[in-house]
Amino acid sequence: MTEDARSILSRIDLRTIHLSPAGRHTRYMLAGYLRHVFMVTSVLLAIALTIDLWPQLHLITDSQGHSVPIAIWRVLRFSVLRTPNLVAPFLPFATFLGVVWTEVAHTRAGERMLVWNSGRSPIQCLTPAILLGIILGAVEFTMDAHLGPAAMAVQMQERLGLDGQRLDRTRREDSHWITTSGGLLSTEIEYGPPPVLHHPTFYQLDARGQLTEVNIATVARQLPGTNLWLMHDGRVWSSQGEPTTDGAADPTLTLGNSPGETMVSFAERTVQLEIDPLWLSVFGMEPQYLSMPVLRALAQLDSGPPSKGPYRTRLQVLYGEALLPGAMALLAASLSFLLLAYSTRPRAVVGILFTGYLAHFATKACLLMGQNGYMSPIMAGWLVPAALFGVTLAAFRVIGLRRIGVGG
């Protein structure tokens, strides 16, 4: 009996894998999905904008000397600039919620039972979810990969808001510590391009981690096409012996409790620093604010940044995001077909919503583990979409067995 049922199921699957992308049911369900996803996204965006704008509202309005209409215009413009970076992280989850909302309403109105009784197969009922995934996948990728970085570039250029001021590429008041393959560098950065180092202090270390040389300069510029930086108007201390001096008065260097040792002045000196200028120009910027060309270039570097994991993870996550809304839509639809086919039991609804939240949480967890080196970039970007497609296939297997009476 079981073998006959499985044979029937296989024949049904082969016969019913026929989608209807332009059918009336598809158009009706797709419109419902889009409407409810838009409503959920609007609510979540309103909450996110309120939380995001409140601590920096005074920086945006700048009410001194400006009228109320101008202040309102500034807030509205800033809200538009913030929208891509706020919507992109939760759009897949909003897609899941919108599909579940539509399916609950569909079942409660008796429309789902009518569809089942009409002979329409579950595979055919997936067509709206697939089309929704294609549409929102394109929106998600465009928003996160292109619109978000472009909007942040405007904020940085105009010093709008907290992030715009923090990431402003024209400021160099802060001194940064940078780890290189040859030692430690403390410097103020003029981001350029090309980047320039102001007041650099480079502590050169040997293979055992012991200090071998200290270079202090007023300014340093990279020699094009090399890892060599030309330092100007500085002084140097070396454990290998004193370099040639230009006759100026030489200060002393004191490390810890050791007696001071003489530093030798120089007008120009070349030092090898394995620091990629592109990486240096975006130093301090989070990967989600980088444009795709810059992100690809940093992810493919063989040397330069101390860690390329965040850039490679971000790139794979962006590629995976193109499929993530579709995976969430299919997951929501399949679980709804399985658990909400004839009634909307509260326990089933809560279970479906909890499953969607776990999927949303898993995407953030994979991103963090990939950026911190606990997971490969490819796995961080593709594990969750692949798992969601797997769960969808398993759910449809159970639905198929139920429809022919196997397993109860």
SEKOL-748095 format. One record per residue (C-alpha): residue number from 1; residue in three letters; x, y, z. Coordinates in steps of 0.001 Angstrom, whole numbers, plus 524288, in hexadecimal, padded with zeros to 5 digits. Example, Ala and Ser with C-alpha at 12.3 -4.5 7.8 and 13.67 -1.06 7.14 Angstrom:
residues 2
{1 'ALA' {8300C 7EE6C 81E78}}
{2 'SER' {83566 7FBDC 81BE4}}
This chain:
residues 408
{1 'MET' {80000 80000 80000}}
{2 'THR' {80AC2 80945 8039B}}
{3 'GLU' {8125E 80660 7F72C}}
{4 'ASP' {80631 80887 7EEE6}}
{5 'ALA' {80386 81568 7F5B4}}
{6 'ARG' {81158 81A02 7F387}}
{7 'SER' {81070 81637 7E542}}
{8 'ILE' {803EC 81E0D 7E408}}
{9 'LEU' {80A7C 8298C 7EAE6}}
{10 'SER' {815E3 8295C 7E17C}}
{11 'ARG' {80CC9 82951 7D5C9}}
{12 'ILE' {804BF 83467 7DBA1}}
{13 'ASP' {810EA 83C6F 7DE03}}
{14 'LEU' {81552 83AC2 7CFF4}}
{15 'ARG' {807FF 83E29 7CAB3}}
{16 'THR' {80536 849CC 7D376}}
{17 'ILE' {81204 8514E 7D269}}
{18 'HIS' {80B89 85B0B 7C97F}}
{19 'LEU' {80BC2 86923 7CDF6}}
{20 'SER' {8022B 8738C 7C9A4}}
{21 'PRO' {80936 88098 7CAA6}}
{22 'ALA' {7FE3B 88859 7C444}}
{23 'GLY' {7F247 8818D 7C9E6}}
{24 'ARG' {7E77C 8885F 7D14B}}
{25 'HIS' {7EAC2 8817B 7DE04}}
{26 'THR' {7F911 88530 7DC82}}
{27 'ARG' {7F5EA 8937E 7DA36}}
{28 'TYR' {7EC61 893AE 7E595}}
{29 'MET' {7F5D5 88D71 7EF44}}
{30 'LEU' {80186 8954C 7EA96}}
{31 'ALA' {7F9F7 8A1EF 7EC91}}
{32 'GLY' {7F677 89D8B 7FA57}}
{33 'TYR' {80487 899F0 7FD49}}
{34 'LEU' {809A6 8A6FD 7F86A}}
{35 'ARG' {7FF4C 8AEA7 7FFAC}}
{36 'HIS' {801E7 8A80F 80CB5}}
{37 'VAL' {810B3 8A869 80B23}}
{38 'PHE' {80FB2 8B700 80876}}
{39 'MET' {80760 8B8F5 8149B}}
{40 'VAL' {81096 8B138 81D4E}}
{41 'THR' {81C79 8B82F 817A7}}
{42 'SER' {81621 8C57D 819E2}}
{43 'VAL' {81387 8C277 8282F}}
{44 'LEU' {8213F 8BD38 82A84}}
{45 'LEU' {82734 8C8D0 82357}}
{46 'ALA' {81F6E 8D274 82B88}}
{47 'ILE' {8248C 8CC0E 837F0}}
{48 'ALA' {83280 8CB68 832CD}}
{49 'LEU' {83268 8D99A 82E4C}}
{50 'THR' {82D3D 8DE2D 83B79}}
{51 'ILE' {8380C 8D706 842AE}}
{52 'ASP' {84251 8DB89 838EC}}
{53 'LEU' {83E6A 8E9DC 837FE}}
{54 'TRP' {83BA0 8ECE1 84639}}
{55 'PRO' {849C7 8EDE9 84B42}}
{56 'GLN' {84E4B 8F5DF 83F75}}
{57 'LEU' {8426C 8FE45 83CB4}}
{58 'HIS' {84944 90A8F 8417C}}
{59 'LEU' {8545D 9081D 837D1}}
{60 'ILE' {84ACA 906FF 82C82}}
{61 'THR' {841A5 9125F 82F12}}
{62 'ASP' {84C1C 91C64 83290}}
{63 'SER' {840DA 92570 83612}}
{64 'GLN' {84921 9316E 838F3}}
{65 'GLY' {84685 93B32 82E2F}}
{66 'HIS' {83D99 9320B 82699}}
{67 'SER' {82ED9 931C7 82590}}
{68 'VAL' {8263B 92666 82963}}
{69 'PRO' {8237C 92242 81B41}}
{70 'ILE' {83223 9216E 818A0}}
{71 'ALA' {83411 9194A 824EA}}
{72 'ILE' {82924 91013 820B8}}
{73 'TRP' {82F10 90EFA 8132D}}
{74 'ARG' {83C39 90B6A 81920}}
{75 'VAL' {83614 900BC 82164}}
{76 'LEU' {82E97 8FB34 815C9}}
{77 'ARG' {83A9F 8FB62 80D16}}
{78 'PHE' {842F1 8F4E4 8177B}}
{79 'SER' {8385D 8EA9E 8198D}}
{80 'VAL' {838DB 8E757 80B14}}
{81 'LEU' {847A1 8E61C 80BC4}}
{82 'ARG' {846B5 8DD26 81793}}
{83 'THR' {83BF5 8D48B 811F5}}
{84 'PRO' {8444F 8CB33 80997}}
{85 'ASN' {84D74 8C7D4 814CD}}
{86 'LEU' {84210 8C5F9 81E22}}
{87 'VAL' {838FA 8BE24 8153D}}
{88 'ALA' {842EA 8B4B5 80F62}}
{89 'PRO' {845C1 8AD28 81C08}}
{90 'PHE' {83778 8A9E3 81EEC}}
{91 'LEU' {8316E 8A8FD 8114A}}
{92 'PRO' {832C7 89A04 8109A}}
{93 'PHE' {82BFC 898AE 81DC7}}
{94 'ALA' {82186 8A260 81973}}
{95 'THR' {81FA3 899CD 80D73}}
{96 'PHE' {81D7E 88E03 8162D}}
{97 'LEU' {813AF 89551 81EA4}}
{98 'GLY' {80C70 89AA2 812D3}}
{99 'VAL' {80AE0 88D17 80CCF}}
{100 'VAL' {8063A 88730 819A5}}
{101 'TRP' {7FC9A 8925E 81B76}}
{102 'THR' {7F709 8900A 80DE3}}
{103 'GLU' {7F5FB 8815B 80FE4}}
{104 'VAL' {7EF2F 882FE 81D0C}}
{105 'ALA' {7E536 88C1A 816DD}}
{106 'HIS' {7E3DF 882BB 80B63}}
{107 'THR' {7E0FE 87732 8144E}}
{108 'ARG' {7D7C6 87E8C 81D5A}}
{109 'ALA' {7CFAE 88301 811AC}}
{110 'GLY' {7CE79 874EC 80CDC}}
{111 'GLU' {7D5CE 87816 8005D}}
{112 'ARG' {7E0B2 86E5A 802E4}}
{113 'MET' {7D71F 86305 80407}}
{114 'LEU' {7D093 86789 7F781}}
{115 'VAL' {7DDB3 8674E 7F098}}
{116 'TRP' {7E0C1 859A0 7F5B6}}
{117 'ASN' {7D369 854A4 7F160}}
{118 'SER' {7D54B 85A7E 7E3D5}}
{119 'GLY' {7E032 850CD 7E161}}
{120 'ARG' {7EB21 85AD0 7E11F}}
{121 'SER' {7F7B8 8546A 7E59B}}
{122 'PRO' {80040 859E5 7F09C}}
{123 'ILE' {80B52 85BBE 7E6E0}}
{124 'GLN' {802C1 8647C 7DE93}}
{125 'CYS' {7FF13 86C34 7EACC}}
{126 'LEU' {80D6F 86F71 7EC9F}}
{127 'THR' {80DEF 877CF 7E066}}
{128 'PRO' {80A2B 8848C 7E784}}
{129 'ALA' {8149B 8822E 7F1DC}}
{130 'ILE' {81EDD 87FB2 7E764}}
{131 'LEU' {81B49 88C26 7E026}}
{132 'LEU' {81B46 8939E 7ECFF}}
{133 'GLY' {828E8 88E7A 7EFE6}}
{134 'ILE' {82DE8 892BA 7E29A}}
{135 'ILE' {82861 8A072 7E428}}
{136 'LEU' {82CB3 8A29F 7F231}}
{137 'GLY' {839BF 89BD4 7F00D}}
{138 'ALA' {83D02 8A5FE 7E5B9}}
{139 'VAL' {8383F 8B0CA 7EEBC}}
{140 'GLU' {8403B 8AB85 7FA1D}}
{141 'PHE' {84CD1 8AA63 7F258}}
{142 'THR' {84B3A 8B7BE 7EBFB}}
{143 'MET' {8482D 8BE46 7F8DC}}
{144 'ASP' {852FF 8B7F4 800D6}}
{145 'ALA' {85DC9 8B775 7F69B}}
{146 'HIS' {85BA8 8C45D 7EF8D}}
{147 'LEU' {851C8 8CDB0 7F59D}}
{148 'GLY' {856AD 8CC12 8038D}}
{149 'PRO' {86500 8CF4B 800B5}}
{150 'ALA' {860EB 8DA7B 7F7AC}}
{151 'ALA' {8583D 8E047 8023F}}
{152 'MET' {86322 8DF1A 80C47}}
{153 'ALA' {86C8E 8E5D3 802F0}}
{154 'VAL' {8635A 8F191 802BC}}
{155 'GLN' {8628D 8F199 81192}}
{156 'MET' {87155 8F11D 812AA}}
{157 'GLN' {87351 8FBD8 808AB}}
{158 'GLU' {86995 904D5 80F69}}
{159 'ARG' {86CEE 90054 81D41}}
{160 'LEU' {85EAD 8FCD1 81FC8}}
{161 'GLY' {85B78 8F5D5 82C63}}
{162 'LEU' {8640A 8EE29 83590}}
{163 'ASP' {8692E 8E496 82B6A}}
{164 'GLY' {86B65 8EF56 8217B}}
{165 'GLN' {873F0 8F6CA 82B0F}}
{166 'ARG' {87ABF 8EA9B 83036}}
{167 'LEU' {87E59 8E5C2 822A7}}
{168 'ASP' {88158 8F308 81CAA}}
{169 'ARG' {88D17 8F100 813CC}}
{170 'THR' {891F2 8FF01 81556}}
{171 'ARG' {89498 8FE38 823F3}}
{172 'ARG' {8A176 8F959 82972}}
{173 'GLU' {8A111 8FD94 83799}}
{174 'ASP' {8A1B6 8EFC3 83CE9}}
{175 'SER' {8ADFD 8E796 83DF6}}
{176 'HIS' {8AC69 8D969 839C5}}
{177 'TRP' {8B417 8CD27 83CBE}}
{178 'ILE' {8B624 8C42E 8310A}}
{179 'THR' {8BC21 8B6A5 83129}}
{180 'THR' {8C4E6 8B36A 825A7}}
{181 'SER' {8CD06 8A780 8225D}}
{182 'GLY' {8D941 8AEA9 826DB}}
{183 'GLY' {8D49E 8B523 83356}}
{184 'LEU' {8CB63 8BF57 838E0}}
{185 'LEU' {8C7DB 8CC94 83352}}
{186 'SER' {8C1FA 8D820 83A84}}
{187 'THR' {8BD84 8E30D 83199}}
{188 'GLU' {8B353 8ECF2 82D8F}}
{189 'ILE' {8AD86 8E9AC 82043}}
{190 'GLU' {8AA59 8F2EC 81537}}
{191 'TYR' {8A1A8 8E981 80DCC}}
{192 'GLY' {8A39E 8EF55 8005C}}
{193 'PRO' {8A47E 8E941 7F6A7}}
{194 'PRO' {8AFB7 8E7D5 7F6D1}}
{195 'PRO' {8B0BC 8E60B 80596}}
{196 'VAL' {8BB23 8ED64 80D2F}}
{197 'LEU' {8C059 8EA33 81AB7}}
{198 'HIS' {8C20E 8F5AD 8240E}}
{199 'HIS' {8CABC 8F4B9 83025}}
{200 'PRO' {8CD6A 8E637 82DE1}}
{201 'THR' {8D4F9 8DE39 837D0}}
{202 'PHE' {8D8D4 8D0CF 832DB}}
{203 'TYR' {8DDC3 8C696 83C7C}}
{204 'GLN' {8E4B5 8BC30 83480}}
{205 'LEU' {8E513 8AE8E 83A7F}}
{206 'ASP' {8ED10 8A297 836F1}}
{207 'ALA' {8E7F5 894AC 8356E}}
{208 'ARG' {8E896 892BA 84439}}
{209 'GLY' {8E095 89EE9 846CD}}
{210 'GLN' {8EBFB 8A6D5 84C1B}}
{211 'LEU' {8ED81 8B530 848D2}}
{212 'THR' {8F81A 8B7B9 83ECB}}
{213 'GLU' {8F536 8C562 839BE}}
{214 'VAL' {8ECCF 8D151 83C66}}
{215 'ASN' {8E9DA 8DB63 831E3}}
{216 'ILE' {8E30B 8E82C 83533}}
{217 'ALA' {8DFC2 8F20E 82A98}}
{218 'THR' {8D776 8FDDA 82797}}
{219 'VAL' {8D12D 8F80A 81B7E}}
{220 'ALA' {8D254 8EBD2 81311}}
{221 'ARG' {8CDBB 8E911 80533}}
{222 'GLN' {8CDAA 8DC5D 7FDB0}}
{223 'LEU' {8D67B 8DAAE 7F1F6}}
{224 'PRO' {8CCF9 8D6C2 7E713}}
{225 'GLY' {8CC50 8C84D 7E413}}
{226 'THR' {8D4C1 8C40A 7EF9A}}
{227 'ASN' {8D3EB 8C0F8 7FE20}}
{228 'LEU' {8DDB5 8CBDF 800CC}}
{229 'TRP' {8D9BC 8D858 807E0}}
{230 'LEU' {8E209 8E49D 80771}}
{231 'MET' {8E2CB 8EAFF 814DF}}
{232 'HIS' {8E644 8F970 81632}}
{233 'ASP' {8EC74 90155 8213F}}
{234 'GLY' {8EDAC 8F6B6 82B66}}
{235 'ARG' {8F6CE 8EEFC 833E1}}
{236 'VAL' {8FA5F 8E0B9 83539}}
{237 'TRP' {8FF8E 8D76F 83F78}}
{238 'SER' {9052F 8CA52 83BA7}}
{239 'SER' {90A46 8BF04 843AE}}
{240 'GLN' {913BE 8BBD7 83881}}
{241 'GLY' {91B58 8C867 83A22}}
{242 'GLU' {9198E 8D6C1 83769}}
{243 'PRO' {91691 8DB1C 82973}}
{244 'THR' {91D9F 8E691 82367}}
{245 'THR' {91950 8F368 82972}}
{246 'ASP' {9173E 90057 82299}}
{247 'GLY' {91DB7 907C0 82DC2}}
{248 'ALA' {91182 90C46 834CC}}
{249 'ALA' {90FC4 90B1F 84366}}
{250 'ASP' {90BA8 8FD2E 8466B}}
{251 'PRO' {9014D 8FA6C 850CD}}
{252 'THR' {90128 8EE38 85913}}
{253 'LEU' {8F7D0 8E2D2 85972}}
{254 'THR' {8F42C 8DCF5 86683}}
{255 'LEU' {8ECFB 8D004 86721}}
{256 'GLY' {8E79D 8CC22 8746F}}
{257 'ASN' {8F217 8CCE1 87EF0}}
{258 'SER' {8FD64 8CBAF 8755B}}
{259 'PRO' {90686 8D748 873E8}}
{260 'GLY' {9045A 8E07B 86899}}
{261 'GLU' {90AA4 8DD04 85BB0}}
{262 'THR' {90DE3 8E682 850F9}}
{263 'MET' {904B0 8E830 84573}}
{264 'VAL' {90A5A 8ECFB 838AD}}
{265 'SER' {90366 8F777 830C3}}
{266 'PHE' {900CD 8F645 8223F}}
{267 'ALA' {8FB04 8FEC6 817AF}}
{268 'GLU' {8F5D4 8F35E 80FA8}}
{269 'ARG' {8F5AB 8E4E1 81247}}
{270 'THR' {8EF58 8D95E 80B52}}
{271 'VAL' {8E861 8CF44 813AC}}
{272 'GLN' {8E18D 8C2DC 80F3B}}
{273 'LEU' {8D351 8C246 813BB}}
{274 'GLU' {8CA77 8B7BB 80E3B}}
{275 'ILE' {8BE38 8C01E 80E97}}
{276 'ASP' {8B55B 8C03D 802D9}}
{277 'PRO' {8B18C 8CE47 7FF6C}}
{278 'LEU' {8A39F 8CA66 7FBE6}}
{279 'TRP' {8A1C2 8C3DC 80913}}
{280 'LEU' {8A7D7 8CF95 80FC3}}
{281 'SER' {89E77 8D8DF 808C8}}
{282 'VAL' {892B8 8D1B2 80EA2}}
{283 'PHE' {898F9 8CEFD 81BD3}}
{284 'GLY' {88ED5 8CF07 826B0}}
{285 'MET' {88342 8CD2B 81D8F}}
{286 'GLU' {87A61 8C175 81FB6}}
{287 'PRO' {879BD 8B811 81408}}
{288 'GLN' {86B3B 8BAC9 811E1}}
{289 'TYR' {86E6F 8C8DC 80E51}}
{290 'LEU' {8780C 8C555 8037B}}
{291 'SER' {87447 8C56E 7F526}}
{292 'MET' {874D7 8B8B6 7ED96}}
{293 'PRO' {88142 8BBFD 7E5C5}}
{294 'VAL' {8889B 8BF91 7F236}}
{295 'LEU' {8834D 8B3B8 7F96C}}
{296 'ARG' {8875A 8AA6B 7EE8A}}
{297 'ALA' {894E7 8B077 7EDD7}}
{298 'LEU' {89710 8AF3C 7FC82}}
{299 'ALA' {891E5 8A14F 7FCB9}}
{300 'GLN' {89B9E 89D54 7F224}}
{301 'LEU' {8A7B6 8A393 7F836}}
{302 'ASP' {8B304 89A5F 7FACA}}
{303 'SER' {8B95D 8A37D 804A7}}
{304 'GLY' {8B697 8B020 80B91}}
{305 'PRO' {8AB1C 8AF78 814FF}}
{306 'PRO' {8ADF0 8A7C1 82161}}
{307 'SER' {8A129 8A05A 81F3D}}
{308 'LYS' {899A3 89EBB 812A5}}
{309 'GLY' {88F35 8964A 8191F}}
{310 'PRO' {88541 8A143 81B0C}}
{311 'TYR' {88623 8A56F 80CCD}}
{312 'ARG' {8854C 897B9 80742}}
{313 'THR' {87A1F 8945B 81069}}
{314 'ARG' {872C9 8A0AC 80CCB}}
{315 'LEU' {87456 89D97 7FE5C}}
{316 'GLN' {86F0E 88FC8 7FFC3}}
{317 'VAL' {863EC 89477 80875}}
{318 'LEU' {86012 89E55 7FE0C}}
{319 'TYR' {85F97 893AB 7F3BE}}
{320 'GLY' {857C5 88AF0 7FCDA}}
{321 'GLU' {84E53 89603 7FFC9}}
{322 'ALA' {84992 8958D 7F1C2}}
{323 'LEU' {84393 88845 7F500}}
{324 'LEU' {84036 88A9D 80340}}
{325 'PRO' {832E9 89155 8016C}}
{326 'GLY' {82EEE 88663 7F83D}}
{327 'ALA' {83379 87C1C 801EB}}
{328 'MET' {82BD5 882B9 80CE0}}
{329 'ALA' {81FBB 883DE 80447}}
{330 'LEU' {82059 8757E 80087}}
{331 'LEU' {8227F 8718F 80EAB}}
{332 'ALA' {816C5 87978 81327}}
{333 'ALA' {80E23 87443 80836}}
{334 'SER' {81202 86602 80A1A}}
{335 'LEU' {81017 86668 818D3}}
{336 'SER' {802FD 86D0E 816DD}}
{337 'PHE' {7FEBA 86290 80D1F}}
{338 'LEU' {80310 85840 816D0}}
{339 'LEU' {7FDBF 85DAF 823A7}}
{340 'LEU' {7F34D 86791 81F9E}}
{341 'ALA' {7ECD0 86084 8145B}}
{342 'TYR' {7DF5C 85F6E 81A9F}}
{343 'SER' {7DFDF 86761 82741}}
{344 'THR' {7E81A 871BF 82DEA}}
{345 'ARG' {7EB40 86B84 83AE5}}
{346 'PRO' {7F279 8751A 843D0}}
{347 'ARG' {7FCE8 86B29 84720}}
{348 'ALA' {7FFC9 868D4 838B9}}
{349 'VAL' {8004F 87770 835C5}}
{350 'VAL' {80988 879E3 84128}}
{351 'GLY' {81217 86E87 83CE1}}
{352 'ILE' {81311 873CB 82F04}}
{353 'LEU' {8166D 88178 833C6}}
{354 'PHE' {820AE 87BFB 83CF9}}
{355 'THR' {826BF 87447 831C0}}
{356 'GLY' {82796 880B1 829A7}}
{357 'TYR' {82E00 887FB 834D1}}
{358 'LEU' {837FA 87D05 8366A}}
{359 'ALA' {83B38 87E27 827F5}}
{360 'HIS' {83CB6 88CEF 8295E}}
{361 'PHE' {8455E 88B25 8355C}}
{362 'ALA' {84D85 880EC 82E52}}
{363 'THR' {850C9 88A74 8235F}}
{364 'LYS' {8560D 89451 82D2C}}
{365 'ALA' {85D72 889D7 834B3}}
{366 'CYS' {863ED 884B2 8284A}}
{367 'LEU' {867C6 8928A 8246D}}
{368 'LEU' {86E46 894F5 8319A}}
{369 'MET' {87533 887CE 831B3}}
{370 'GLY' {87A18 889E7 823E2}}
{371 'GLN' {87F32 89793 826C5}}
{372 'ASN' {88656 892BD 832E8}}
{373 'GLY' {88C76 886DA 82C7B}}
{374 'TYR' {88439 87C33 832E7}}
{375 'MET' {87DE5 87870 825E8}}
{376 'SER' {8827B 878F9 817E7}}
{377 'PRO' {87D02 88452 80FDF}}
{378 'ILE' {8762F 87B2D 80654}}
{379 'MET' {86F64 873C0 81137}}
{380 'ALA' {86B9E 88070 817FD}}
{381 'GLY' {86524 8856D 80BB7}}
{382 'TRP' {85E96 8791D 806B5}}
{383 'LEU' {85BC8 87034 8125E}}
{384 'VAL' {84EBC 87649 81627}}
{385 'PRO' {848F2 87761 80851}}
{386 'ALA' {84CE8 8694D 80581}}
{387 'ALA' {8471B 864A0 81267}}
{388 'LEU' {83A4B 86BC9 80FC5}}
{389 'PHE' {8390C 865AC 8024A}}
{390 'GLY' {83BA2 85880 80898}}
{391 'VAL' {830EE 85A8E 812B2}}
{392 'THR' {8279D 85EA9 807D8}}
{393 'LEU' {82A4D 85222 80047}}
{394 'ALA' {8284F 84A06 80C92}}
{395 'ALA' {81B71 850E5 80F75}}
{396 'PHE' {81683 84E4A 801BC}}
{397 'ARG' {81A5B 84023 802E4}}
{398 'VAL' {811C6 83F08 80EEF}}
{399 'ILE' {806B7 8465F 80822}}
{400 'GLY' {8076C 83D00 7FCAB}}
{401 'LEU' {806F2 8312A 80588}}
{402 'ARG' {7FB51 8369F 80CD1}}
{403 'ARG' {7F3BD 8395A 80058}}
{404 'ILE' {7F460 82B23 7FC2A}}
{405 'GLY' {7F1D0 82616 809DD}}
{406 'VAL' {7FF67 82143 80D97}}
{407 'GLY' {80368 82302 81BB9}}
{408 'GLY' {7F5D9 82707 82062}}
